[in-house]
Amino acid sequence: MHNPGKSIPERFPAHERFAAGAQYIAGRFTQGTSGRTYAVVDPATGEEVLSYELAGVADVDAAVAAARAAFPGWAGATPGERSDALHKLAAVLAERAEDFARAESLQCGKPLKLTREFDVPGTIDNTAFFAGAARHLQGQSAGEYSGDHTSYVRREPIGVVGSIAPWNYPLQMAAWKILPAIAAGNTIVLKPAELTPLTSLLFAEACTEAGIPDGVVNIVTGTGKEAGEHLVGHPDVAMTSFTGSTAVGKRVAEIATATVKRIHLELGGKAPFVVFDDADLEAAANGAVAGALINTGQDCTAATRAYVQRPLYEAFVERTAALMESVRLGDPFAAGTDLGPLISHAQRDRVAGFVERARAYARVVTGGEIPDGKGAYYRPTLIADAAQDSEIVQSEIFGPVLVVLPFDSDDEGIALANDTPYGLAASAWSRDVYRANRATREIKAGCVWVNDHIPIISEMPHGGYKASGFGKDMSAYSFEEYTQIKHVMFDNTAVARKDWHRTIFGDR
């Protein structure tokens, strides 16, 4: 493994960039007012990269007030004006791409090649998509449905959105929350994870530089218990969008329901990877390793349960293990690094605990080790021969761990794929179009890939079934979360007493 920090280019000057504070309210950086500080730590080295004061209730109130004050002007802007601002934002993000990539790698431990080639370009593309989509917020065509009236539908912004983003993809998740909300004419207060606020703050700053009015995009960086719960329950917040664990999602829903808010939840996942016996073995093995290890496995859509039809099972296990062993752990900023650390030592130890417990009932084929060094690293791990009802198969691990199980019939493979509470993503591997098409119909997940696993595009929706939540990120479908539908009806008769008035005024 590369020696973290040795002969590596400068990471990102977080202390310097956020000297004014880690809150962004009404177009400027401010200090938090909770009276408590928090340290952002580089998970590759264990070194502190930023110490900041957490947001308290007063900061959330100030951010919501700024968003509420900005709402009438932003909601009243034309779709073209909002579109122009988002096009400018995409240009600003492109100009600052390297800063964003380095900041994301620093706070998350992602290899720089991942942030440069996936996180940042994906966010820029998402911004460009919503710049165009802002001009296409349309309702149903006008028509005379009753015969005496003309009806049409208005699609209107909801108001102030209060959103909470996770630590695994801080930049992309901030964009997924902010972009559809403001493209539709809402204003937003976003709470990023306190571990990873850097790129959310940079994104809000870029919004201001692009000409988006002060108060339209605000960031409060605090704990979920204090800042997050207050934001979700705030009476001036009309909607909340949350991405994170199913357990926390239930708490968010509980708070939001008490204030009759609209909610959008993108929660946990335990994605199945179903390999039928006619699949391309080499393609499936490569896809499994890439799909399981991207972002060090800290991805709700990561391939976590590989079900392989028995004729290919042993060969798949052997080839996948060999590919995992070729993956290079190292410093995120070093050339040649394939896999970085987990987000923290606590998360690494949590992952290691799952694997250690699995040794009692399954076979650890490769990995299952914490390498020497300071960082929160864990070796890519392949586990075989676990039971379907075991913890390693059923629980979301959120680390570089793939478990492989055999199946016999196609019916069994699809049934096993559906046998968890989750339903965020899945993939099916087959050269038979009918077999693959059946899998896409019958696997209960918000996204089913065929002969691939992980790719996402701005034009298509992202969201889950079952305990993976409801509602959609990305695509024009996301506007369903961030807009109100209003029916407007005009009388066409100019008659003072309508026919239906006889129900009140007596017989005709």
N, C-alpha and C positions, 0 to 999 in steps of 0.2 A: 504494500500500500504506500502511496505517496506520503511524504512527510508533510502534514498540514502546516502551512505558513512559511515553508522554506523555499526560497527562490521563486516566490509567487508574486505576480504583479499586484499592485494596490487593489484592495477589495472595493470598498465604498466608504467615503468619509461621512459616516452617519452622524457623529457628534457635531461636526461642522454644519451639515445641511439642516439639522433639526435643533440648532441651538436655541431657537425661539420657542420650542415646545413641540409636542407630538399630538396636538389638537389642531384642527383646521376649521375655523368657524367664521362665516361671513367673509371669506376671501383672505384670511390671514392666519398664520401660525400663532398659537397661544399655548401657554402653560396650562396644565390641568390644575384643578383646585381641590382634589381629594385629600391632599396632605400625605399621600403615599407615593413612593417612587417604584419604578419597575425597570429591570434591565433586560434589554434585548441581547441575546447571546449568540455568537457564531457557533452553530452546532458542530462545525468541523474542528474547532480549536478549544471550545469552552470559554473563549474570551468575551468579555463584555464589549459590545459595539455601540450601545446607546443606553443611557440612563435617562428616564423621563418621568414626569409626574403624571400619574393616572388621572383620567377624567372622573369627576364626581357627578352627583346629581345636578349641581348648578351648571356644569358644562353641557350636559345633555339638554337642560332647559334652554340654555343660550343658543345651542345649535338648532333646536326645534323652533325657537322663536325666529332665528335668522331664516330658516327654511320657510316658515309660515309667512314672513314678511316678503320673501322673494317670490312666493307662489303666484300671486295675481299677475305680476308682470311677465313671468316666464310662461304661465299657462296661456296668457293672452298673446304671446308671440306667435307669428305665423309658422306653419310647418316649415316653410322655406327658411325662416330665420333660425329656427332650432337646427335644421339640417346644416346650414352654413357653419354654425358654431361647432357642430360635431365634426364636420369635415376639417375645420381648423384644428380641432383637438387631435384628430388622427395625424395631422401633419406635425404637431408639437410632439406627440408621442414618438413618431418616427425619428425626429431630430434628436430626441433624448433616449433613444433605444438602448444605448450602451449603459447609461446610468441606471435605467430600469433593470436591465439584465443583471448588473453587478449588485444592485441593492437586493434584488430577489434572491440571488445566489447567496449573498451574505447572511440574510436573515433565516433562510430556509435550509441551506446546505445543498441546494440543487446544483448539479454540475452546470458550469457556465454554458456549455453547448446546449443544454436543455432550455435554459432561460432565453438564450439568444435565438434558438431555432423553434421554440414552441410557445413559451409563456408570453414573450413580448410580441412576436409577430402575430400570434393569435389575438392578442388584445387590440393591436392596431387594426387588424382585419375586422374584429367585432365592432370597433368604433366606426370604421368606414361603412359597415353594413347598416348600423343604426342611423348613420347620417342619411343614407338613402331611404331607409324604412320610415323615418320621421315624416316624410312627405306622402306616405301612403296609409295613413290612419283613416280608414274609411268604414262607414256603416252600410246598412242595407239600402238598396235603391228606394227612392220614393215611390209610393203607389197608393191607389185608392182601394184599400182592402175591405172597408165597410160599405163602399159605394157612395157615401155622403161625406167622406173625409179623405184628406191626403195625409198619409203617415210617412215619416222618415225617422232614421235612427242617427243620433249623435253619439260619437265616442269621445268622452271627455276625461281629462286627468282626474285622479282621485284626490290628490292633495299632497300632504307631507308624508313621505315614505320613510319608515325607520327600519333599516336593514342590518343584519349581522352576518359577517363573512368569516370563514374558517382560516386556519393557518396553513393548510397544505398547498393551496394555490392563491396566495393573497392578492396578487395583481389581477389575475383572470377573474377571481370571484368578486373583487371590487368592481371590475368592469361589467360583469354579468348583472350585478345589482344596480349599478348607477345608470348604465346606458339605456336600457329600455324604459326605466323610470323617467329620466329627463327627456328622452326623445318623445315620450308621450305627453310631456308638459308638466310632470310632477317635479317637486323638489325633494331632496333626500338628505337624511342623516345616516351615515354608515358607521357602524362600529366594527372595525377589524379586530382580529385576535390580538391580544396584548403582546403575544410573542412576536408578531410579524406585521407591524404597522407601516413599515418604511415605504413600500410601493403604493399603498393606499393614499398616503400623504402626498407622495409625488404625483399621483394621478389627480388629486384634487387641485394641487398647485398648477398642473398642466391645464386643467379646466379653466382656471382663472386667466392664465396666459392666452388661452384660445378665445377669450372674450365672453365666456359663460358668466352671467352676472353673479356677484357676491351673494352667498346664501343659497344658491341653487344646489351646490354640492358641499356638504360639510362632513368632517370626520371627527368622531370622538373615540379616543383610545382609552378604554377602561376595562374593568373586569365584567364578566357576564353577570355576576350576581348584583353588582351595583349599577354600572352604566347600561348594560344590556337589558336587564329587566325593567329599569326605569324608562328606557327608550321604547320598549315594546308596549308598556302599559301607559305611556304618555297620552293624555286626552286629546292632544293636538296632532297626534300621529294617526293617519287614516288607514295605513296598511303597513304590514311588516313582511319582509322576506328574510328567511333564515336558511343558511346552509351549515350543516354540522351533523352531529350524532342524532340518532333517533331518540335517545333518552332526553337530550336537551331540547330537541324539537317538540317533544310532548309538553315540556315546561313552557316553551314559547307559545304553543297553541293554547295552553291553559290561561296564560296571562292575556293573550290577544282576545280570546273568546270572552273574557270578562268585560272587555271594553268594546265588543262587537266590531272588531277590526277584520278586514280581509287579511288572509295569511297565505303565504306561499312557502312551502317547505321542501327543501332538497336534502334528504337525510342519508342514512347509511346504505351500504351495499355489500353484497357478497357474491360478486359476479361469477356465474358458471361459464365454463369454457368447454363446450361439448364437441368431442372429436369422434366422428363416425368412422367406421372401418375402411371407407373408401377415400378418406382424406389424404392430402399430400402431407406425409409425415414430417418432412423437413420444414415445410411452411408452418405446420401446426406447432412444432417445437420452437421454432424461432418466434412465432407469434405469442406463444405462452410465456416465454422468458421476457420478451419486451413488454407484454401486457401485464405481467406480474410485477416487474421491477421498476417501471416508470415512476419517477418521483420517489424512489426507494419504497415503492409499494404503498405510499401514502396517498391513495386515490380511491374514491368511492366506487369507481368503475373498473378498477384493476382486476385482472384475471386472478381469482383466488381459489377457485374450485375447478380443477380440470377433471372432466369425466371422459374417459377414453374407452372406446369399445374394445372388448377383450383381445381381439386379434392384433391390435396395435399397442396394447397397454405396456408391455415390457420394453418394447423398442422406444416408445415415447418417453418412458421414465429414464431410460439410459441416455437418449439424445438430449433431453431437456436438462438433465444433471450436468452433462458435459458442457453444454452451452452456458449454464449458470456459472460453472467453474471458470469460464473464460472472461467473465465480467470483471472489470478492473475497478476496485474501490480506490478512492483517493480524494485529495483536496478538490473542492468544487472549482477552484480557479486554475487548477493545473491542467495542462494539455495531456490528453490521454486518459482522463478520468471518465469512467462510465457511470459510476454510482457514488453518490455522496452519502453523508450521514442521515440518520433520522432527525427529526426536528429537535429532539432533546434527549438527554440521558434517561429521563423518566419514560419517554416513549420507547426508547431502545430496550429498557429493562422490562417494560410491559410486553413487548414483542418476544423477548427472550423467555419470559415466563410462559407464554403460550407454547413455545417449542419445547421447553423443558418438561412441561406437563404431558405433552404429546408423546414423549419418549416411552411413556408407560403403556401406550396402546397402539403406537404406529411406528413406522420406520423412517428415520431421518436419513435420506439418501445422500444429501450433500448440504453443507452449510451448518446452521445451528450453532454458530460461534460468534463471540465478540472479539474482534481483532485487537491487538495491542495498539495503544495510542490514546490520545486525549479525547478525540471526537466521539460522537454518538453513533458509531458505525456498527453495522451488523451484516454478517455475510449472507449473500443470497441463499435461500433455504428451500429445499424440495423435500416434501414429506409424502410418503406413500402408505397405502394399506390401512388408512384410518377408517373407522366406521362412519356411516352417514350421520348418525346422531351425536357424534363426538364434538367436543368444544372446538377443535381446530377446523372442523368443517362448517359448523353453524355460526360461530362468532366472528365479528369483524375484527381482524387483527391489526390492519393498517400498518403493514411492514412488508419487507421483501420475502414473503413466505407464500409458496404455492403448494397446495395439497392435491394429490392425484388419486382418483378412485376409478376402478373398472366398472363397466356395465355390459350387459349382454344384448338385449333387444333395444330397438329405437324407442319403444314405449318407455322402457326403464330409464334410458338416458334423459329423456325429456322430463319424466316424473322427478328424477333426482335433481335436475336443474331447477325445478320449481319448488323444491322442498326446503325452503328457508322463508323467514318472514319478509325478506327483502325482495326488491324487484326493480333495481335501477338500470342494470345493463347486463348483457350476456353476449356470447358469440357461439356460432355453430360452424363446424368445419366439415365440408363434404364436397365432392365433385358432382354429386347428383342434385340437380336443380329441384327436383320434387321433394327430396329428403330435406334439403336446406330450407325450402319454402315452408314445409310443414313445421320445422323448428321455429321459424320466425313467427308463425301463427300461434303456436302453442306455448312457447316460452313466455312467461308473464314478466316482462321487463319493459322499461320505457325506451330502451334502445337495444336492438339485436343486430350485431354485425355478422356477416357471412364471410368466412375465410380471412378475417382480420379482427383485431381487437384494439380499441382505444380511440381511433381517429374521430374528431368532431369537426363540424363546420358551422360557420355563423348562420347559414341559411336554414339549418335544421334544429329542431327543439331538443332540449335536454331536460329530463325529469323522470320520475319513477312511478312504480306501482307499489301497492301494499305499504309496508313499513318504511319504504324509501321516500315517502312523501307524495306531494301532489303539486301541480302547477309546472310551468315550463320556464327555463332559462333559454336565452338566445332565440333567434328566429323571430318572425312576425307573430308566432304563437305566444311569445312572452307578453305581447301587448294585452292579451286577455287578462293577465294578472294586474296590469298597471293602468287600466282604464275602466271607467264606468260607462254602461250603455244606457242611453236615455231615449225613450220613445217620445216623439213630438207628433201631435195630431192636430190638423187644421180642419175646421168645419168648412165645407164648400157650398152650403145651401143658403146662407144668409137668412134663414128662417128663425124667427124669435122663439117659437114653441116647436120643439122637435117632437117627432113621433113617440120617442121613448118617454117623454115627459108625462104621458098619460098615467104612468105608474105612480105619479105624485099628484097630478092635477085632476084625476078622475077619468071617467069614461070619455071616449071621443064622441 
